């Protein structure tokens, strides 16, 4: 395959290729499903691990192994005897997961009657564990809001602007919260199609009347919360005012936690922005990914050129508009003088804003789609044809690669060069009237 031959020439992506190869082998060994709507019926039993990519996925049956699923809406009504790894717009657990749950998305819901045998590790805009739900191990969550009304047997570590505890927690609680009353005036997902239902959670930390904490509650935030009597609580002011003593350096455990939370935040932001872009402009993203698949080395080179060309283009535009303003001022056409300045500033700002968006998200989305296609080609043609499947699979790879200590920054820079280069190469050939995409 042409793209595969081209990949072998990209020596700077050796680390990415190693990861892709390590992921591709398990994919081939797993049972996989794909499509717009995938349903595992109530009488269906899967004896192995299951790998799924779908717009909507519903599990009513039983999976003897692990479930790895990427999609829009993910609903677990049946039983997963192994681990659940889920990433989607909405992850809803109504049934039983006998081992760990690792989930991310816009909203994660553990419904009343649902059971998680071991740990829950999640990152989302909203997490809700309903009253009557059971988590047998520890819970670690990072996101905007969390409503914890279910039971957790172990410890809880949570970081978010809005946190409500109204269930039973057997161990300690470590929380980092925002300011009471802080929050967006409306849901950022209100314009997203089929947006999941989310509870309303007040800002800061709230410990409800039904809360039971077996260990110690340690929390940090802008202000102390109103903690009911009988709860062993310790408050820490996170902001050090000028002149006060500097806080001690964080412990290794705290550094690891901060690193995990940073990875979760990166995952959530890329997931949200990527899903919107893939939904709103799928053809555009696919064209850039096609260019990258056909010409990875030229794309890398064009990325370097683009990095130097962007500031040069801004200087040229600003200089040209300033020169026009001077000329129009000399001949006393003040309206045109002001207009030329405004147009120049608008164009310069537009280029700068577009470059920033491409560097922060656009390049990662393009590279995610490209890498996801490589995985999909080795697993299932139905997954390859899905709109979101290649992006979700590639996004996991991109987040993992950029999270590697010391090397993550370099890999992120290479990803940015590839994405910008694919855009520049496509625009150049489009200007010349030449076809690039395979």
Rosetta blueprint (number, residue, H / E / L):
1 X L
2 X H
3 X H
4 X H
5 X H
6 X H
7 X H
8 X L
9 X L
10 X L
11 X H
12 X H
13 X H
14 X H
15 X H
16 X H
17 X H
18 X H
19 X H
20 X H
21 X H
22 X H
23 X H
24 X H
25 X H
26 X H
27 X H
28 X H
29 X H
30 X L
31 X E
32 X E
33 X E
34 X E
35 X E
36 X E
37 X E
38 X E
39 X E
40 X E
41 X L
42 X L
43 X L
44 X L
45 X E
46 X E
47 X L
48 X L
49 X L
50 X E
51 X E
52 X E
53 X E
54 X E
55 X E
56 X E
57 X E
58 X E
59 X E
60 X L
61 X L
62 X E
63 X E
64 X L
65 X L
66 X L
67 X E
68 X E
69 X E
70 X E
71 X E
72 X E
73 X E
74 X E
75 X E
76 X E
77 X L
78 X L
79 X E
80 X E
81 X L
82 X L
83 X L
84 X E
85 X E
86 X E
87 X E
88 X E
89 X E
90 X E
91 X E
92 X E
93 X E
94 X L
95 X L
96 X E
97 X E
98 X L
99 X L
100 X L
101 X E
102 X E
103 X E
104 X E
105 X E
106 X E
107 X E
108 X E
109 X E
110 X E
111 X L
112 X L
113 X L
114 X L
115 X E
116 X E
117 X L
118 X L
119 X L
120 X E
121 X E
122 X E
123 X E
124 X E
125 X E
126 X E
127 X E
128 X E
129 X E
130 X L
131 X L
132 X L
133 X L
134 X E
135 X E
136 X L
137 X L
138 X L
139 X E
140 X E
141 X E
142 X E
143 X E
144 X E
145 X E
146 X E
147 X E
148 X E
149 X L
150 X L
151 X E
152 X E
153 X L
154 X L
155 X L
156 X E
157 X E
158 X E
159 X E
160 X E
161 X L
162 X E
163 X E
164 X E
165 X E
166 X L
167 X L
168 X E
169 X E
170 X L
171 X L
172 X L
173 X E
174 X E
175 X E
176 X E
177 X E
178 X L
179 X L
180 X L
181 X L
182 X L
183 X L
184 X L
185 X L
186 X L
187 X L
188 X L
189 X L
190 X L
191 X L
192 X L
193 X L
194 X L
195 X L
196 X L
197 X L
198 X L
199 X L
200 X L
201 X L
202 X L
203 X L
204 X E
205 X E
206 X E
207 X E
208 X L
209 X L
210 X L
211 X L
212 X E
213 X E
214 X L
215 X L
216 X L
217 X E
218 X E
219 X E
220 X E
221 X E
222 X L
223 X L
224 X L
225 X L
226 X L
227 X L
228 X L
229 X L
230 X L
231 X L
232 X L
233 X E
234 X E
235 X E
236 X E
237 X E
238 X L
239 X L
240 X L
241 X L
242 X L
243 X L
244 X L
245 X L
246 X L
247 X L
248 X L
249 X L
250 X L
251 X L
252 X H
253 X H
254 X H
255 X H
256 X H
257 X H
258 X H
259 X H
260 X H
261 X H
262 X H
263 X H
264 X H
265 X H
266 X H
267 X H
268 X H
269 X H
270 X H
271 X H
272 X H
273 X H
274 X H
275 X H
276 X H
277 X H
278 X H
279 X H
280 X H
281 X L
282 X H
283 X H
284 X H
285 X H
286 X H
287 X H
288 X H
289 X H
290 X H
291 X H
292 X H
293 X H
294 X H
295 X L
296 X H
297 X H
298 X H
299 X H
300 X H
301 X H
302 X H
303 X H
304 X H
305 X H
306 X H
307 X H
308 X H
309 X H
310 X H
311 X H
312 X H
313 X H
314 X H
315 X H
316 X H
317 X H
318 X H
319 X H
320 X H
321 X H
322 X H
323 X H
324 X H
325 X H
326 X H
327 X H
328 X H
329 X H
330 X H
331 X L
332 X L
333 X L
334 X H
335 X H
336 X H
337 X H
338 X H
339 X H
340 X H
341 X H
342 X H
343 X H
344 X H
345 X H
346 X H
347 X H
348 X H
349 X H
350 X H
351 X H
352 X H
353 X H
354 X H
355 X H
356 X H
357 X H
358 X H
359 X H
360 X H
361 X H
362 X H
363 X H
364 X H
365 X H
366 X H
367 X H
368 X H
369 X H
370 X H
371 X H
372 X H
373 X H
374 X H
375 X H
376 X H
377 X H
378 X L
379 X L
380 X L
381 X H
382 X H
383 X H
384 X H
385 X H
386 X L
387 X L
388 X L
389 X H
390 X H
391 X H
392 X H
393 X H
394 X H
395 X H
396 X H
397 X H
398 X H
399 X H
400 X H
401 X H
402 X H
403 X L
404 X L
405 X L
406 X L
407 X H
408 X H
409 X H
410 X H
411 X H
412 X H
413 X H
414 X H
415 X H
416 X H
417 X H
418 X H
419 X H
420 X H
421 X H
422 X H
423 X H
424 X H
425 X H
426 X H
427 X H
428 X H
429 X H
430 X H
431 X H
432 X H
433 X L
434 X L
435 X L
436 X L
437 X L
438 X L
